Amino acid sequence: DCVRGINRVLWPARMEYIDFIEKNNRKKTLIIDGAHNIAGIRCFSSYLKARYKDKVSLIFGVLATKDWKIMVDMMIPCVEDWHIVLPD
């Protein structure tokens, strides 16, 4: 059954949720997504807008060879706290 198979797919770093407890005992959720192009960032930012009423904190790593300025502009409506890193 195709639906059952799709529901069981695990695709690491694609909308992967990791729950953890901060030092102050507050529960937090980390969402890992490997979006690495404009189409992927468009989908990810649309998801964030639909799923979260408040803006999120973001750790964003992108290679200089990508269209990072466009990607950042697309994420601005969703993000209040930026942490930008340069991946290896």
DOSE-479798 format. One line per field, with one value per residue: residue number from 0; residue in one letter; x, y, z of N, C-alpha, C, CB in turn. Coordinates in nm, 4 decimals, m for minus. Glycine has a CB too. Example, Ala and Ser with C-alpha at 12.3 -4.5 7.8 and 13.67 -1.06 7.14 Angstrom:
n	(0	1) .
res	(A	S) .
n.u	(1.3190	1.2850) .
n.v	(m0.5690	m0.2250) .
n.w	(0.7800	0.7080) .
ca.u	(1.2300	1.3670) .
ca.v	(m0.4500	m0.1060) .
ca.w	(0.7800	0.7140) .
c.u	(1.3200	1.2900) .
c.v	(m0.3300	0.0030) .
c.w	(0.7800	0.7870) .
cb.u	(1.1308	1.4084) .
cb.v	(m0.4473	m0.0598) .
cb.w	(0.9046	0.5725) .
//
This chain:
n	(0	1	2	3	4	5	6	7	8	9	10	11	12	13	14	15	16	17	18	19	20	21	22	23	24	25	26	27	28	29	30	31	32	33	34	35	36	37	38	39	40	41	42	43	44	45	46	47	48	49	50	51	52	53	54	55	56	57	58	59	60	61	62	63	64	65	66	67	68	69	70	71	72	73	74	75	76	77	78	79	80	81	82	83	84	85	86	87) .
res	(D	C	V	R	G	I	N	R	V	L	W	P	A	R	M	E	Y	I	D	F	I	E	K	N	N	R	K	K	T	L	I	I	D	G	A	H	N	I	A	G	I	R	C	F	S	S	Y	L	K	A	R	Y	K	D	K	V	S	L	I	F	G	V	L	A	T	K	D	W	K	I	M	V	D	M	M	I	P	C	V	E	D	W	H	I	V	L	P	D) .
n.u	(0.0841	0.0739	0.0256	0.0610	0.3314	0.4510	0.3845	0.5565	0.8099	1.1312	1.3139	1.6000	1.6846	1.4892	1.2363	1.2650	1.1993	1.3213	1.2841	1.3692	1.4926	1.5517	1.8060	1.6619	1.4437	1.2469	1.0523	1.1611	1.1534	1.3397	1.3644	1.4836	1.5801	1.6815	1.6682	1.7993	1.7882	1.6100	1.3474	1.3134	1.3428	1.1252	0.9117	0.9674	0.9492	0.6821	0.5603	0.6378	0.5016	0.2363	0.2214	0.3170	0.2240	0.3770	0.6930	1.0003	1.3125	1.6128	1.8674	2.0761	2.2418	2.4302	2.5817	2.8063	2.7823	2.5202	2.1863	2.1637	2.0815	1.8246	1.7001	1.7198	1.5599	1.3134	1.2705	1.2481	0.9824	0.9181	1.1029	1.2492	1.4813	1.8000	2.0626	2.3334	2.5321	2.8299	2.8547	3.0849) .
n.v	(m0.1178	0.2077	0.4494	0.3733	0.3048	0.5540	0.6975	0.5832	0.6571	0.7697	1.0476	1.1727	1.4940	1.6313	1.8134	1.7198	1.6568	1.7405	1.7089	1.8765	1.9604	2.2684	2.4280	2.5706	2.4175	2.4437	2.3222	2.2675	2.2682	2.1531	2.1970	2.0340	2.0983	2.0291	2.2090	2.3564	2.5190	2.7695	2.6792	2.4827	2.6388	2.8054	2.6258	2.5448	2.7901	2.8522	2.6434	2.7054	2.9498	2.8624	2.6806	2.7933	3.0563	3.2552	3.4156	3.2376	3.1124	3.0818	2.8795	2.9164	2.7888	2.8281	2.7857	3.0147	3.0113	2.9715	3.1109	3.2907	3.5422	3.5822	3.3654	3.4363	3.6678	3.5467	3.4112	3.6042	3.6947	3.4922	3.4660	3.5657	3.5655	3.5319	3.3081	3.2824	3.0680	2.9445	2.6718	2.3901) .
n.w	(0.0000	m0.1002	0.0440	0.3115	0.3001	0.2354	0.4636	0.6444	0.5791	0.6583	0.6391	0.6934	0.8213	0.6872	0.7662	1.0250	1.3577	1.6768	2.0089	2.3106	2.6385	2.7829	2.9900	3.1784	3.2181	3.0242	2.7598	2.4327	2.0751	1.8095	1.4697	1.1969	0.8751	0.5529	0.3404	0.0539	m0.1611	m0.3540	m0.4054	m0.2063	0.0284	m0.0049	0.0319	0.2965	0.4412	0.3903	0.5260	0.7914	0.8290	0.8158	1.0253	1.2670	1.4775	1.5872	1.5213	1.4560	1.5950	1.4137	1.2848	1.0300	0.7657	0.4775	0.1601	0.0012	m0.2708	m0.3314	m0.3807	m0.1521	m0.0551	m0.1571	m0.0362	0.2360	0.2362	0.1828	0.4186	0.6147	0.6999	0.8778	1.0800	1.3863	1.5285	1.4331	1.3481	1.1777	0.9908	0.8327	0.6379	0.6150) .
ca.u	(0.0000	0.1593	0.0045	0.1267	0.4747	0.4900	0.3731	0.6660	0.9387	1.2125	1.4069	1.6748	1.7084	1.3750	1.1308	1.2935	1.1744	1.3955	1.2402	1.4708	1.4639	1.6563	1.8540	1.5578	1.3347	1.1475	1.0557	1.1847	1.1565	1.4317	1.3237	1.5970	1.5382	1.7973	1.6382	1.9252	1.7665	1.4960	1.2230	1.3079	1.3201	0.9865	0.8271	0.9937	0.8936	0.5356	0.5251	0.6507	0.3917	0.1114	0.2271	0.3512	0.1709	0.4869	0.8165	1.0867	1.4573	1.6629	2.0084	2.0709	2.3717	2.4179	2.7057	2.8098	2.7496	2.3745	2.1139	2.1334	2.0103	1.6831	1.6525	1.7031	1.4403	1.1954	1.2541	1.2298	0.8522	0.9026	1.2153	1.2775	1.6141	1.8847	2.1978	2.3777	2.6592	2.8837	2.8903	3.2095) .
ca.v	(0.0000	0.3263	0.5457	0.3197	0.3172	0.6951	0.7379	0.5244	0.7049	0.8570	1.1191	1.2564	1.6356	1.6888	1.8357	1.6285	1.7227	1.6926	1.7763	1.8762	2.0444	2.3670	2.4281	2.6270	2.3187	2.4730	2.2307	2.3324	2.1793	2.1882	2.1412	2.0298	2.0828	2.0436	2.2890	2.4166	2.6003	2.8596	2.6009	2.4212	2.7441	2.8497	2.5264	2.5493	2.9123	2.8379	2.5543	2.7790	3.0472	2.7904	2.5992	2.8711	3.1925	3.3447	3.3956	3.1360	3.1298	3.0051	2.8604	2.9079	2.7714	2.8200	2.8135	3.1443	2.9905	2.9617	3.2385	3.3069	3.6672	3.5564	3.2741	3.5139	3.7509	3.4612	3.3662	3.7178	3.6994	3.3800	3.4552	3.6823	3.5512	3.4682	3.2598	3.2451	2.9958	2.9055	2.5290	2.3460) .
ca.w	(0.0000	m0.1170	0.1525	0.4307	0.2776	0.2451	0.6042	0.7225	0.5289	0.7424	0.5526	0.7873	0.7925	0.6149	0.8648	1.1362	1.4856	1.7936	2.1311	2.4154	2.7544	2.8106	3.1279	3.2648	3.2142	2.9204	2.6460	2.3038	1.9599	1.7024	1.3416	1.1049	0.7361	0.4644	0.2216	0.0104	m0.2805	m0.3397	m0.3984	m0.0743	0.1271	m0.0243	0.1001	0.4402	0.4983	0.3856	0.6363	0.9171	0.8366	0.8394	1.1483	1.3861	1.4743	1.6221	1.4474	1.5155	1.5910	1.3000	1.2541	0.8843	0.7031	0.3321	0.0879	m0.0676	m0.4124	m0.3436	m0.3826	m0.0108	m0.0273	m0.1856	0.0677	0.3592	0.2173	0.1927	0.5565	0.7056	0.7667	0.9716	1.1739	1.4695	1.5873	1.3307	1.3749	1.0424	0.9933	0.7025	0.6440	0.5514) .
c.u	(0.0891	0.1469	0.0751	0.2789	0.5234	0.4843	0.4872	0.8041	1.0060	1.3191	1.4842	1.6999	1.6025	1.2599	1.1438	1.2819	1.2557	1.3483	1.3509	1.4264	1.5822	1.6979	1.7496	1.4314	1.2220	1.1649	1.0720	1.1822	1.2520	1.3807	1.4442	1.5405	1.6576	1.7682	1.7640	1.9113	1.6394	1.3654	1.2064	1.2792	1.1774	0.8908	0.8442	0.9325	0.7409	0.4866	0.5305	0.5367	0.2602	0.1079	0.2450	0.2974	0.2797	0.6067	0.9067	1.2312	1.5101	1.8148	2.0121	2.2123	2.3544	2.5527	2.6958	2.7714	2.5989	2.3135	2.0683	2.0573	1.8604	1.6247	1.6284	1.5787	1.3122	1.1664	1.2233	1.0921	0.8335	0.9991	1.2321	1.4208	1.7000	2.0188	2.2478	2.5169	2.7024	2.9248	3.0238	3.1819) .
c.v	(0.1248	0.4244	0.4994	0.3321	0.4604	0.7428	0.6847	0.5733	0.7939	0.9182	1.2148	1.3962	1.6964	1.6955	1.7365	1.7062	1.6571	1.7747	1.7668	1.9715	2.1385	2.3593	2.4821	2.5408	2.3539	2.3751	2.3118	2.2256	2.2364	2.1196	2.1486	2.0101	2.1143	2.1221	2.3654	2.4941	2.6818	2.7826	2.5369	2.5224	2.7973	2.7541	2.5340	2.6737	2.9096	2.7492	2.6298	2.8786	2.9788	2.7239	2.6806	3.0124	3.2944	3.3168	3.3003	3.1838	3.0379	2.9989	2.8305	2.9000	2.7537	2.8531	2.9468	3.1311	2.9796	3.1017	3.2743	3.4348	3.6505	3.4668	3.3483	3.6009	3.6689	3.4212	3.4807	3.7204	3.5932	3.3848	3.5839	3.6811	3.4688	3.4263	3.2070	3.1854	2.9640	2.7589	2.5021	2.3064) .
c.w	(0.0000	m0.0012	0.2788	0.4167	0.2925	0.3896	0.6899	0.6791	0.6326	0.6524	0.6423	0.7318	0.7006	0.7127	0.9804	1.2678	1.5956	1.9124	2.2347	2.5257	2.7750	2.9570	3.2251	3.2656	3.1169	2.8058	2.5174	2.1953	1.8569	1.5761	1.2496	0.9647	0.6473	0.3380	0.1806	m0.1211	m0.2604	m0.3275	m0.2605	0.0355	0.1153	0.0490	0.2511	0.5031	0.4949	0.4997	0.7700	0.9351	0.8718	0.9767	1.2751	1.3747	1.5065	1.5322	1.5249	1.5198	1.4825	1.3003	1.1058	0.8294	0.5541	0.2694	0.0143	m0.2148	m0.4367	m0.3456	m0.2416	0.0204	m0.0512	m0.0779	0.1989	0.3485	0.2325	0.3372	0.6536	0.7718	0.8761	1.0888	1.2542	1.5220	1.4920	1.3883	1.2407	1.0519	0.8502	0.7117	0.5766	0.4083) .
cb.u	(m0.0959	0.1250	m0.1459	0.0859	0.5100	0.3991	0.2412	0.6610	0.9207	1.2768	1.3322	1.8073	1.8448	1.3369	0.9919	1.4363	1.0251	1.5521	1.1079	1.6110	1.4371	1.6079	1.9810	1.5234	1.2769	1.1605	0.9264	1.3208	1.0150	1.5800	1.2001	1.6991	1.4164	1.8489	1.5192	2.0306	1.7567	1.4890	1.2216	1.4374	1.4221	0.9513	0.8603	1.1442	0.9461	0.4909	0.6201	0.7849	0.3774	0.0907	0.3391	0.5030	0.0544	0.5259	0.8879	1.0769	1.5240	1.6135	2.0753	1.9956	2.4462	2.3069	2.7373	2.9489	2.8186	2.3146	1.9922	2.2598	2.0656	1.6654	1.7533	1.8282	1.4433	1.2138	1.3790	1.2514	0.7439	0.9207	1.3455	1.1799	1.6068	1.9066	2.2015	2.3768	2.6473	3.0052	2.7811	3.2731) .
cb.v	(m0.0006	0.3970	0.5652	0.1714	0.2656	0.7826	0.6904	0.3741	0.7814	0.7785	1.1954	1.1905	1.6526	1.6043	1.8236	1.5640	1.7191	1.7044	1.7144	1.9168	1.9579	2.5096	2.5100	2.7688	2.3027	2.6196	2.1430	2.4102	2.1603	2.1457	2.2172	1.9151	2.1753	1.9091	2.3876	2.3087	2.5114	2.9550	2.4918	2.3500	2.8588	2.8564	2.3845	2.5455	3.0351	2.7790	2.4320	2.8518	3.1228	2.6861	2.5003	2.8739	3.2068	3.3287	3.5303	3.0045	3.0990	3.0656	2.7444	3.0291	2.6520	2.9162	2.6998	3.2067	2.8651	2.8779	3.2315	3.3041	3.7813	3.4917	3.1603	3.6013	3.8178	3.3364	3.2942	3.8469	3.6839	3.2502	3.4229	3.6883	3.4845	3.5631	3.1474	3.3685	2.8654	2.9965	2.4438	2.2282) .
cb.w	(0.1223	m0.2465	0.1797	0.4538	0.1407	0.1568	0.6610	0.7117	0.3963	0.8641	0.4354	0.8219	0.7302	0.4867	0.7991	1.1216	1.5204	1.7735	2.1855	2.3589	2.8828	2.7757	3.1384	3.2196	3.3518	2.8696	2.6406	2.3030	1.8996	1.7362	1.2811	1.1428	0.7020	0.4270	0.2483	m0.0049	m0.4090	m0.4579	m0.5078	m0.0452	0.1091	m0.1770	0.0510	0.4671	0.4228	0.2495	0.6394	0.9225	0.7035	0.7317	1.1385	1.4073	1.5730	1.7709	1.4217	1.4372	1.7302	1.1692	1.3410	0.8241	0.7633	0.2794	m0.0112	m0.0558	m0.4635	m0.2270	m0.4787	0.0679	m0.1148	m0.3252	0.0891	0.3872	0.0790	0.1071	0.6015	0.6305	0.6645	0.8989	1.0985	1.5859	1.7289	1.2122	1.4901	0.9457	1.0774	0.6601	0.5784	0.6285) .
//
